[in-house]
Amino acid sequence: MKMRAAVVTAFGKSLEIQEIPVPEPGPHQVLVRIEASGLCHTDIHAAHGDWPVKPALPFTPGHEGVGVIEEIGSAVTGRAVGERVAIPWLGYACGTCEYCVSGRETLCESQKNTGYAFDGGHAEYAVAHADYVVPVPDGLSPAEAAPLTCAGVTTYKAVKVSGLRPAERAAIFGIGGLGHLAQQYAQIFGAETIAVDITADKLRLAEELGAAHTVNAATGDPVAEIKALGGADVAIVLAASPRVLEQAHACLRRGGRLVLVSLPKDNAMKLPIFETVLGGISVIGSIVGTRGDLAEVFRLHAAGRTRVIYETRKLEEINSSFTEVLDSTVPARLVFEL
């Protein structure tokens, strides 16, 4: 059998839509027929070879794949043919290290990541480790489930590790594919939210989703405006700019928590030590959530607690979709329907 797949053949070059053999699942794997695959900025970093450890060429990116299991490996238990599952960024972890056994599997040093260490979901089929796919609840459409598989679980985890408490004030820097979900999770936790962006349309979206305050960083000073509100208890940064990271730190109240999620290419920010120490400021790095976190994200959405703002594209449009994301012309998330 053959399938269509978006393949990276050289870093920084356009992806090729190729007809390649459908992969066969190993003993501990499942074969998933992909119905929807969300586009994440990490896919673009992978395709461009932006990070120090690069994927082996050629490869197929995508770590927001949702589809139906069509075949299971000989050693698989607990999964069944016909089950709808999501294939997240954490494609495999060892399961035995101190991080895995303490519920911090996303810190496992032996982990392998979907669409990076092995082929991902921007294809008609993908194989995945059976223990690391996550069931999708009935009634949740594949196109909605796809962005939750990374954008959702990443921002949900960021809110959780911030220690956000009811009635605290949370500033979300960057209202887009991740930010519009981060804002909703902060509100579920009981926070008064402040949406910060440079695009009027995205700030209007934030208002529709319940933001108590919006700040246009293109026309005003976000630090001054947030300080005028009393400062933020938590600032979650989803924009990949050192300047934004520094603004987020400066807007915090004493005892505030800065949560870093985005990964600027510069790999650096200026951290004012005096203000951090005297203000009791915490700086927290947050990576994607666990399988348990993703299951919670799916349950929240199935219960009607969140909205996913997305547009669909064809797989053949993957290169123009990369451009849309890089140009910030996408309202929130793009999803390939297969």
C-alpha positions as YAML, in Angstrom:
chain: A
units: angstrom
residues:
- id: 1
  name: MET
  ca: [0.00, 0.00, 0.00]
- id: 2
  name: LYS
  ca: [1.07, 3.55, -0.69]
- id: 3
  name: MET
  ca: [0.21, 6.78, 1.09]
- id: 4
  name: ARG
  ca: [0.70, 10.51, 0.67]
- id: 5
  name: ALA
  ca: [3.13, 12.15, 3.06]
- id: 6
  name: ALA
  ca: [4.70, 15.59, 3.41]
- id: 7
  name: VAL
  ca: [8.42, 14.88, 3.43]
- id: 8
  name: VAL
  ca: [11.35, 17.09, 4.43]
- id: 9
  name: THR
  ca: [14.18, 16.19, 2.06]
- id: 10
  name: ALA
  ca: [16.51, 19.11, 2.90]
- id: 11
  name: PHE
  ca: [16.45, 21.67, 5.71]
- id: 12
  name: GLY
  ca: [14.98, 25.00, 4.72]
- id: 13
  name: LYS
  ca: [13.57, 23.67, 1.44]
- id: 14
  name: SER
  ca: [9.94, 23.20, 0.47]
- id: 15
  name: LEU
  ca: [8.40, 19.94, 1.64]
- id: 16
  name: GLU
  ca: [7.54, 17.37, -1.02]
- id: 17
  name: ILE
  ca: [4.22, 15.52, -1.16]
- id: 18
  name: GLN
  ca: [5.40, 12.00, -1.92]
- id: 19
  name: GLU
  ca: [3.78, 8.61, -2.47]
- id: 20
  name: ILE
  ca: [5.58, 6.29, -0.08]
- id: 21
  name: PRO
  ca: [4.84, 2.86, 1.44]
- id: 22
  name: VAL
  ca: [2.44, 2.68, 4.38]
- id: 23
  name: PRO
  ca: [4.61, 1.85, 7.43]
- id: 24
  name: GLU
  ca: [4.15, -1.44, 9.27]
- id: 25
  name: PRO
  ca: [3.74, -1.36, 13.05]
- id: 26
  name: GLY
  ca: [6.36, -3.06, 15.21]
- id: 27
  name: PRO
  ca: [5.42, -5.36, 18.12]
- id: 28
  name: HIS
  ca: [4.68, -2.43, 20.50]
- id: 29
  name: GLN
  ca: [3.25, -0.06, 17.90]
- id: 30
  name: VAL
  ca: [-0.08, 0.77, 16.30]
- id: 31
  name: LEU
  ca: [-0.80, 1.88, 12.73]
- id: 32
  name: VAL
  ca: [-3.06, 4.93, 12.71]
- id: 33
  name: ARG
  ca: [-5.01, 6.19, 9.70]
- id: 34
  name: ILE
  ca: [-4.67, 9.94, 10.13]
- id: 35
  name: GLU
  ca: [-7.88, 11.98, 9.88]
- id: 36
  name: ALA
  ca: [-6.51, 15.36, 10.97]
- id: 37
  name: SER
  ca: [-3.04, 16.71, 11.72]
- id: 38
  name: GLY
  ca: [-2.43, 20.08, 13.34]
- id: 39
  name: LEU
  ca: [0.37, 22.37, 12.26]
- id: 40
  name: CYS
  ca: [2.66, 23.50, 15.08]
- id: 41
  name: HIS
  ca: [5.49, 26.04, 14.86]
- id: 42
  name: THR
  ca: [7.78, 23.22, 16.01]
- id: 43
  name: ASP
  ca: [7.10, 21.49, 12.67]
- id: 44
  name: ILE
  ca: [8.58, 24.53, 10.95]
- id: 45
  name: HIS
  ca: [11.62, 24.55, 13.25]
- id: 46
  name: ALA
  ca: [12.11, 20.85, 12.46]
- id: 47
  name: ALA
  ca: [11.78, 21.36, 8.70]
- id: 48
  name: HIS
  ca: [14.22, 24.27, 8.80]
- id: 49
  name: GLY
  ca: [16.74, 22.49, 11.03]
- id: 50
  name: ASP
  ca: [16.63, 25.39, 13.48]
- id: 51
  name: TRP
  ca: [17.58, 23.52, 16.64]
- id: 52
  name: PRO
  ca: [20.97, 22.10, 17.70]
- id: 53
  name: VAL
  ca: [19.84, 18.46, 17.46]
- id: 54
  name: LYS
  ca: [18.34, 18.05, 14.01]
- id: 55
  name: PRO
  ca: [16.05, 15.29, 12.69]
- id: 56
  name: ALA
  ca: [17.56, 12.70, 10.37]
- id: 57
  name: LEU
  ca: [16.63, 13.32, 6.73]
- id: 58
  name: PRO
  ca: [14.27, 12.52, 5.11]
- id: 59
  name: PHE
  ca: [11.39, 12.71, 7.59]
- id: 60
  name: THR
  ca: [7.72, 13.62, 7.94]
- id: 61
  name: PRO
  ca: [6.89, 16.20, 10.64]
- id: 62
  name: GLY
  ca: [3.69, 16.55, 12.64]
- id: 63
  name: HIS
  ca: [2.89, 15.81, 16.28]
- id: 64
  name: GLU
  ca: [-0.79, 16.68, 16.46]
- id: 65
  name: GLY
  ca: [-2.03, 13.66, 14.53]
- id: 66
  name: VAL
  ca: [-5.49, 12.25, 15.26]
- id: 67
  name: GLY
  ca: [-6.90, 9.17, 13.62]
- id: 68
  name: VAL
  ca: [-8.21, 5.63, 13.88]
- id: 69
  name: ILE
  ca: [-6.12, 2.56, 14.73]
- id: 70
  name: GLU
  ca: [-6.13, 0.16, 11.78]
- id: 71
  name: GLU
  ca: [-3.55, -2.37, 12.94]
- id: 72
  name: ILE
  ca: [-1.89, -3.30, 16.23]
- id: 73
  name: GLY
  ca: [1.49, -4.89, 16.86]
- id: 74
  name: SER
  ca: [1.86, -8.40, 18.25]
- id: 75
  name: ALA
  ca: [2.78, -7.25, 21.77]
- id: 76
  name: VAL
  ca: [0.19, -4.45, 22.09]
- id: 77
  name: THR
  ca: [-2.35, -4.58, 24.91]
- id: 78
  name: GLY
  ca: [-4.89, -1.98, 25.94]
- id: 79
  name: ARG
  ca: [-5.47, -0.55, 22.45]
- id: 80
  name: ALA
  ca: [-7.90, -1.82, 19.81]
- id: 81
  name: VAL
  ca: [-8.50, -1.60, 16.08]
- id: 82
  name: GLY
  ca: [-11.12, 1.08, 15.40]
- id: 83
  name: GLU
  ca: [-10.16, 3.23, 18.39]
- id: 84
  name: ARG
  ca: [-9.60, 6.96, 17.73]
- id: 85
  name: VAL
  ca: [-6.35, 8.20, 19.26]
- id: 86
  name: ALA
  ca: [-4.04, 11.21, 19.26]
- id: 87
  name: ILE
  ca: [-0.31, 10.98, 18.57]
- id: 88
  name: PRO
  ca: [1.43, 13.66, 20.67]
- id: 89
  name: TRP
  ca: [4.94, 15.14, 20.73]
- id: 90
  name: LEU
  ca: [6.02, 12.68, 23.44]
- id: 91
  name: GLY
  ca: [6.15, 9.63, 21.22]
- id: 92
  name: TYR
  ca: [8.10, 7.42, 23.60]
- id: 93
  name: ALA
  ca: [9.75, 7.57, 27.03]
- id: 94
  name: CYS
  ca: [11.67, 4.87, 28.86]
- id: 95
  name: GLY
  ca: [9.09, 4.44, 31.64]
- id: 96
  name: THR
  ca: [11.72, 3.53, 34.25]
- id: 97
  name: CYS
  ca: [13.84, 6.62, 34.95]
- id: 98
  name: GLU
  ca: [13.23, 8.92, 37.94]
- id: 99
  name: TYR
  ca: [11.30, 11.36, 35.76]
- id: 100
  name: CYS
  ca: [9.00, 8.76, 34.25]
- id: 101
  name: VAL
  ca: [8.17, 7.04, 37.54]
- id: 102
  name: SER
  ca: [7.51, 10.37, 39.29]
- id: 103
  name: GLY
  ca: [4.96, 11.56, 36.71]
- id: 104
  name: ARG
  ca: [7.40, 13.80, 34.82]
- id: 105
  name: GLU
  ca: [7.76, 11.70, 31.68]
- id: 106
  name: THR
  ca: [8.22, 14.75, 29.45]
- id: 107
  name: LEU
  ca: [11.63, 15.24, 31.12]
- id: 108
  name: CYS
  ca: [12.80, 11.69, 30.30]
- id: 109
  name: GLU
  ca: [16.29, 11.87, 28.80]
- id: 110
  name: SER
  ca: [15.59, 8.83, 26.61]
- id: 111
  name: GLN
  ca: [12.39, 10.21, 25.08]
- id: 112
  name: LYS
  ca: [11.72, 10.18, 21.35]
- id: 113
  name: ASN
  ca: [9.53, 12.84, 19.80]
- id: 114
  name: THR
  ca: [6.91, 12.42, 17.11]
- id: 115
  name: GLY
  ca: [7.70, 14.13, 13.82]
- id: 116
  name: TYR
  ca: [11.30, 14.64, 14.93]
- id: 117
  name: ALA
  ca: [12.91, 11.36, 16.01]
- id: 118
  name: PHE
  ca: [10.48, 9.41, 13.85]
- id: 119
  name: ASP
  ca: [7.90, 10.19, 11.20]
- id: 120
  name: GLY
  ca: [4.86, 12.16, 12.29]
- id: 121
  name: GLY
  ca: [1.28, 12.87, 11.38]
- id: 122
  name: HIS
  ca: [1.49, 14.98, 8.20]
- id: 123
  name: ALA
  ca: [0.70, 11.84, 6.21]
- id: 124
  name: GLU
  ca: [-2.21, 9.53, 5.56]
- id: 125
  name: TYR
  ca: [-0.84, 6.94, 7.99]
- id: 126
  name: ALA
  ca: [1.60, 6.92, 10.90]
- id: 127
  name: VAL
  ca: [2.92, 4.35, 13.33]
- id: 128
  name: ALA
  ca: [3.16, 5.20, 17.00]
- id: 129
  name: HIS
  ca: [4.09, 3.49, 20.25]
- id: 130
  name: ALA
  ca: [0.86, 2.03, 21.62]
- id: 131
  name: ASP
  ca: [1.55, 3.16, 25.20]
- id: 132
  name: TYR
  ca: [1.98, 6.82, 24.17]
- id: 133
  name: VAL
  ca: [-1.08, 7.42, 22.04]
- id: 134
  name: VAL
  ca: [-4.01, 8.97, 23.93]
- id: 135
  name: PRO
  ca: [-7.67, 8.00, 23.34]
- id: 136
  name: VAL
  ca: [-9.90, 10.76, 21.97]
- id: 137
  name: PRO
  ca: [-13.33, 10.97, 23.64]
- id: 138
  name: ASP
  ca: [-16.44, 10.20, 21.62]
- id: 139
  name: GLY
  ca: [-18.04, 13.32, 20.18]
- id: 140
  name: LEU
  ca: [-14.78, 15.24, 19.86]
- id: 141
  name: SER
  ca: [-14.03, 15.85, 16.18]
- id: 142
  name: PRO
  ca: [-10.56, 14.94, 14.87]
- id: 143
  name: ALA
  ca: [-10.02, 18.52, 13.61]
- id: 144
  name: GLU
  ca: [-10.67, 19.95, 17.09]
- id: 145
  name: ALA
  ca: [-8.73, 17.23, 18.89]
- id: 146
  name: ALA
  ca: [-5.61, 17.79, 16.76]
- id: 147
  name: PRO
  ca: [-4.64, 21.27, 18.12]
- id: 148
  name: LEU
  ca: [-5.40, 20.11, 21.67]
- id: 149
  name: THR
  ca: [-2.78, 17.38, 21.22]
- id: 150
  name: CYS
  ca: [0.05, 19.94, 21.42]
- id: 151
  name: ALA
  ca: [-1.18, 23.54, 21.67]
- id: 152
  name: GLY
  ca: [-3.77, 22.52, 24.23]
- id: 153
  name: VAL
  ca: [-1.70, 20.25, 26.44]
- id: 154
  name: THR
  ca: [1.33, 22.58, 26.30]
- id: 155
  name: THR
  ca: [-0.59, 25.61, 27.55]
- id: 156
  name: TYR
  ca: [-2.65, 23.59, 30.03]
- id: 157
  name: LYS
  ca: [0.60, 22.33, 31.57]
- id: 158
  name: ALA
  ca: [2.00, 25.89, 31.65]
- id: 159
  name: VAL
  ca: [-1.02, 27.07, 33.64]
- id: 160
  name: LYS
  ca: [-0.73, 24.08, 36.00]
- id: 161
  name: VAL
  ca: [2.97, 24.60, 36.77]
- id: 162
  name: SER
  ca: [2.41, 28.33, 37.33]
- id: 163
  name: GLY
  ca: [0.52, 27.52, 40.51]
- id: 164
  name: LEU
  ca: [-2.25, 29.87, 39.37]
- id: 165
  name: ARG
  ca: [-4.92, 30.34, 42.02]
- id: 166
  name: PRO
  ca: [-8.51, 31.61, 41.77]
- id: 167
  name: ALA
  ca: [-8.82, 35.42, 41.67]
- id: 168
  name: GLU
  ca: [-5.17, 35.89, 40.68]
- id: 169
  name: ARG
  ca: [-4.31, 37.90, 37.59]
- id: 170
  name: ALA
  ca: [-2.72, 36.09, 34.63]
- id: 171
  name: ALA
  ca: [-1.14, 37.81, 31.63]
- id: 172
  name: ILE
  ca: [-0.93, 35.78, 28.43]
- id: 173
  name: PHE
  ca: [1.72, 37.13, 26.04]
- id: 174
  name: GLY
  ca: [0.86, 36.04, 22.50]
- id: 175
  name: ILE
  ca: [-2.75, 35.26, 21.60]
- id: 176
  name: GLY
  ca: [-2.58, 32.77, 18.77]
- id: 177
  name: GLY
  ca: [-2.70, 29.02, 18.33]
- id: 178
  name: LEU
  ca: [-1.39, 28.47, 21.86]
- id: 179
  name: GLY
  ca: [-2.38, 31.71, 23.53]
- id: 180
  name: HIS
  ca: [-6.11, 31.50, 22.89]
- id: 181
  name: LEU
  ca: [-6.09, 28.15, 24.70]
- id: 182
  name: ALA
  ca: [-3.79, 29.32, 27.51]
- id: 183
  name: GLN
  ca: [-6.23, 32.14, 28.23]
- id: 184
  name: GLN
  ca: [-9.14, 29.72, 28.49]
- id: 185
  name: TYR
  ca: [-7.27, 27.39, 30.84]
- id: 186
  name: ALA
  ca: [-6.28, 30.32, 33.06]
- id: 187
  name: GLN
  ca: [-9.95, 31.30, 33.23]
- id: 188
  name: ILE
  ca: [-10.95, 27.72, 34.11]
- id: 189
  name: PHE
  ca: [-8.48, 27.97, 37.00]
- id: 190
  name: GLY
  ca: [-10.36, 31.09, 38.13]
- id: 191
  name: ALA
  ca: [-7.97, 33.82, 37.00]
- id: 192
  name: GLU
  ca: [-8.63, 37.35, 35.77]
- id: 193
  name: THR
  ca: [-6.91, 37.29, 32.39]
- id: 194
  name: ILE
  ca: [-4.96, 39.91, 30.49]
- id: 195
  name: ALA
  ca: [-4.36, 39.20, 26.79]
- id: 196
  name: VAL
  ca: [-1.27, 40.80, 25.25]
- id: 197
  name: ASP
  ca: [-0.64, 40.83, 21.51]
- id: 198
  name: ILE
  ca: [0.29, 43.15, 18.64]
- id: 199
  name: THR
  ca: [-2.67, 42.25, 16.41]
- id: 200
  name: ALA
  ca: [-6.10, 43.82, 16.88]
- id: 201
  name: ASP
  ca: [-7.92, 40.77, 15.49]
- id: 202
  name: LYS
  ca: [-6.31, 38.47, 18.02]
- id: 203
  name: LEU
  ca: [-7.13, 40.84, 20.86]
- id: 204
  name: ARG
  ca: [-10.76, 40.87, 19.71]
- id: 205
  name: LEU
  ca: [-10.67, 37.06, 19.79]
- id: 206
  name: ALA
  ca: [-9.31, 37.23, 23.35]
- id: 207
  name: GLU
  ca: [-12.23, 39.45, 24.34]
- id: 208
  name: GLU
  ca: [-14.69, 36.99, 22.77]
- id: 209
  name: LEU
  ca: [-13.10, 34.22, 24.83]
- id: 210
  name: GLY
  ca: [-13.53, 36.16, 28.07]
- id: 211
  name: ALA
  ca: [-10.37, 38.20, 28.65]
- id: 212
  name: ALA
  ca: [-10.92, 40.79, 31.35]
- id: 213
  name: HIS
  ca: [-8.31, 43.11, 29.80]
- id: 214
  name: THR
  ca: [-6.48, 43.38, 26.48]
- id: 215
  name: VAL
  ca: [-3.20, 45.15, 25.78]
- id: 216
  name: ASN
  ca: [-1.99, 46.04, 22.31]
- id: 217
  name: ALA
  ca: [1.80, 45.93, 22.59]
- id: 218
  name: ALA
  ca: [2.15, 47.52, 19.14]
- id: 219
  name: THR
  ca: [0.55, 50.77, 20.26]
- id: 220
  name: GLY
  ca: [1.21, 50.87, 23.99]
- id: 221
  name: ASP
  ca: [3.57, 49.81, 26.76]
- id: 222
  name: PRO
  ca: [2.39, 46.43, 28.10]
- id: 223
  name: VAL
  ca: [4.46, 46.75, 31.27]
- id: 224
  name: ALA
  ca: [2.96, 50.12, 32.17]
- id: 225
  name: GLU
  ca: [-0.58, 49.04, 31.30]
- id: 226
  name: ILE
  ca: [-0.38, 45.82, 33.31]
- id: 227
  name: LYS
  ca: [1.26, 47.58, 36.26]
- id: 228
  name: ALA
  ca: [-1.61, 50.10, 36.18]
- id: 229
  name: LEU
  ca: [-3.97, 47.17, 36.74]
- id: 230
  name: GLY
  ca: [-1.95, 46.12, 39.78]
- id: 231
  name: GLY
  ca: [0.54, 43.85, 38.02]
- id: 232
  name: ALA
  ca: [0.24, 40.19, 37.09]
- id: 233
  name: ASP
  ca: [0.59, 37.26, 39.47]
- id: 234
  name: VAL
  ca: [1.45, 34.99, 36.56]
- id: 235
  name: ALA
  ca: [2.82, 35.78, 33.09]
- id: 236
  name: ILE
  ca: [2.82, 33.01, 30.48]
- id: 237
  name: VAL
  ca: [4.98, 33.78, 27.43]
- id: 238
  name: LEU
  ca: [4.08, 32.20, 24.11]
- id: 239
  name: ALA
  ca: [5.75, 34.74, 21.81]
- id: 240
  name: ALA
  ca: [9.27, 33.78, 20.74]
- id: 241
  name: SER
  ca: [10.95, 37.12, 21.41]
- id: 242
  name: PRO
  ca: [13.50, 37.94, 24.15]
- id: 243
  name: ARG
  ca: [12.00, 41.43, 24.43]
- id: 244
  name: VAL
  ca: [8.57, 39.96, 25.16]
- id: 245
  name: LEU
  ca: [10.08, 37.64, 27.78]
- id: 246
  name: GLU
  ca: [11.63, 40.65, 29.48]
- id: 247
  name: GLN
  ca: [8.38, 42.63, 29.34]
- id: 248
  name: ALA
  ca: [6.52, 39.72, 30.90]
- id: 249
  name: HIS
  ca: [9.01, 39.59, 33.77]
- id: 250
  name: ALA
  ca: [8.72, 43.35, 34.33]
- id: 251
  name: CYS
  ca: [4.91, 43.26, 34.57]
- id: 252
  name: LEU
  ca: [4.85, 40.87, 37.53]
- id: 253
  name: ARG
  ca: [3.80, 41.72, 41.06]
- id: 254
  name: ARG
  ca: [5.93, 40.68, 44.01]
- id: 255
  name: GLY
  ca: [5.76, 36.92, 44.34]
- id: 256
  name: GLY
  ca: [4.86, 36.61, 40.67]
- id: 257
  name: ARG
  ca: [5.68, 33.65, 38.43]
- id: 258
  name: LEU
  ca: [7.10, 33.92, 34.91]
- id: 259
  name: VAL
  ca: [6.38, 30.81, 32.82]
- id: 260
  name: LEU
  ca: [8.56, 30.34, 29.74]
- id: 261
  name: VAL
  ca: [7.06, 28.24, 26.95]
- id: 262
  name: SER
  ca: [8.29, 29.74, 23.65]
- id: 263
  name: LEU
  ca: [11.79, 29.01, 22.35]
- id: 264
  name: PRO
  ca: [13.45, 32.11, 20.81]
- id: 265
  name: LYS
  ca: [16.21, 31.34, 18.32]
- id: 266
  name: ASP
  ca: [18.48, 33.67, 20.33]
- id: 267
  name: ASN
  ca: [18.19, 31.26, 23.30]
- id: 268
  name: ALA
  ca: [18.71, 34.10, 25.77]
- id: 269
  name: MET
  ca: [16.93, 36.83, 27.72]
- id: 270
  name: LYS
  ca: [18.11, 39.51, 30.14]
- id: 271
  name: LEU
  ca: [17.08, 38.62, 33.67]
- id: 272
  name: PRO
  ca: [17.24, 41.47, 36.20]
- id: 273
  name: ILE
  ca: [18.62, 39.72, 39.27]
- id: 274
  name: PHE
  ca: [17.96, 42.51, 41.78]
- id: 275
  name: GLU
  ca: [14.26, 42.76, 40.89]
- id: 276
  name: THR
  ca: [13.92, 38.97, 40.74]
- id: 277
  name: VAL
  ca: [15.43, 38.40, 44.18]
- id: 278
  name: LEU
  ca: [13.84, 41.31, 46.03]
- id: 279
  name: GLY
  ca: [10.48, 40.73, 44.36]
- id: 280
  name: GLY
  ca: [10.48, 36.99, 45.06]
- id: 281
  name: ILE
  ca: [9.90, 36.30, 41.37]
- id: 282
  name: SER
  ca: [9.94, 32.68, 40.14]
- id: 283
  name: VAL
  ca: [11.05, 31.78, 36.61]
- id: 284
  name: ILE
  ca: [9.61, 28.47, 35.44]
- id: 285
  name: GLY
  ca: [10.32, 26.53, 32.27]
- id: 286
  name: SER
  ca: [7.34, 24.52, 31.04]
- id: 287
  name: ILE
  ca: [7.45, 21.86, 28.34]
- id: 288
  name: VAL
  ca: [4.53, 19.88, 26.89]
- id: 289
  name: GLY
  ca: [2.24, 17.98, 29.23]
- id: 290
  name: THR
  ca: [2.08, 14.26, 29.95]
- id: 291
  name: ARG
  ca: [-0.37, 11.67, 28.65]
- id: 292
  name: GLY
  ca: [-2.41, 12.30, 31.80]
- id: 293
  name: ASP
  ca: [-2.46, 16.05, 31.12]
- id: 294
  name: LEU
  ca: [-3.67, 15.44, 27.56]
- id: 295
  name: ALA
  ca: [-6.45, 13.18, 28.79]
- id: 296
  name: GLU
  ca: [-7.57, 16.04, 31.09]
- id: 297
  name: VAL
  ca: [-7.44, 18.51, 28.19]
- id: 298
  name: PHE
  ca: [-9.66, 16.23, 26.12]
- id: 299
  name: ARG
  ca: [-12.14, 15.83, 28.99]
- id: 300
  name: LEU
  ca: [-12.36, 19.59, 29.50]
- id: 301
  name: HIS
  ca: [-13.08, 20.13, 25.82]
- id: 302
  name: ALA
  ca: [-15.61, 17.31, 25.65]
- id: 303
  name: ALA
  ca: [-17.38, 18.96, 28.60]
- id: 304
  name: GLY
  ca: [-17.67, 22.20, 26.62]
- id: 305
  name: ARG
  ca: [-15.20, 24.16, 28.73]
- id: 306
  name: THR
  ca: [-12.92, 25.26, 25.86]
- id: 307
  name: ARG
  ca: [-13.13, 26.40, 22.25]
- id: 308
  name: VAL
  ca: [-10.54, 25.61, 19.59]
- id: 309
  name: ILE
  ca: [-10.18, 28.28, 16.93]
- id: 310
  name: TYR
  ca: [-8.81, 26.71, 13.75]
- id: 311
  name: GLU
  ca: [-8.93, 26.65, 9.98]
- id: 312
  name: THR
  ca: [-8.49, 23.59, 7.80]
- id: 313
  name: ARG
  ca: [-6.09, 23.09, 4.91]
- id: 314
  name: LYS
  ca: [-5.23, 20.30, 2.48]
- id: 315
  name: LEU
  ca: [-1.96, 18.45, 2.95]
- id: 316
  name: GLU
  ca: [-0.84, 19.75, -0.47]
- id: 317
  name: GLU
  ca: [-0.98, 23.26, 1.02]
- id: 318
  name: ILE
  ca: [1.64, 22.55, 3.66]
- id: 319
  name: ASN
  ca: [4.28, 24.93, 2.28]
- id: 320
  name: SER
  ca: [1.90, 27.87, 1.95]
- id: 321
  name: SER
  ca: [0.60, 27.00, 5.43]
- id: 322
  name: PHE
  ca: [4.14, 27.31, 6.81]
- id: 323
  name: THR
  ca: [4.24, 30.80, 5.28]
- id: 324
  name: GLU
  ca: [0.91, 31.74, 6.85]
- id: 325
  name: VAL
  ca: [2.17, 30.74, 10.29]
- id: 326
  name: LEU
  ca: [5.47, 32.58, 9.88]
- id: 327
  name: ASP
  ca: [3.64, 35.71, 8.66]
- id: 328
  name: SER
  ca: [1.20, 35.54, 11.60]
- id: 329
  name: THR
  ca: [-1.79, 35.72, 9.27]
- id: 330
  name: VAL
  ca: [-3.52, 32.74, 10.91]
- id: 331
  name: PRO
  ca: [-6.22, 33.55, 13.51]
- id: 332
  name: ALA
  ca: [-5.15, 30.65, 15.71]
- id: 333
  name: ARG
  ca: [-4.42, 27.11, 14.49]
- id: 334
  name: LEU
  ca: [-4.21, 25.34, 11.10]
- id: 335
  name: VAL
  ca: [-5.27, 21.71, 10.71]
- id: 336
  name: PHE
  ca: [-4.65, 19.44, 7.72]
- id: 337
  name: GLU
  ca: [-7.62, 17.20, 6.96]
- id: 338
  name: LEU
  ca: [-6.69, 13.92, 5.30]
...
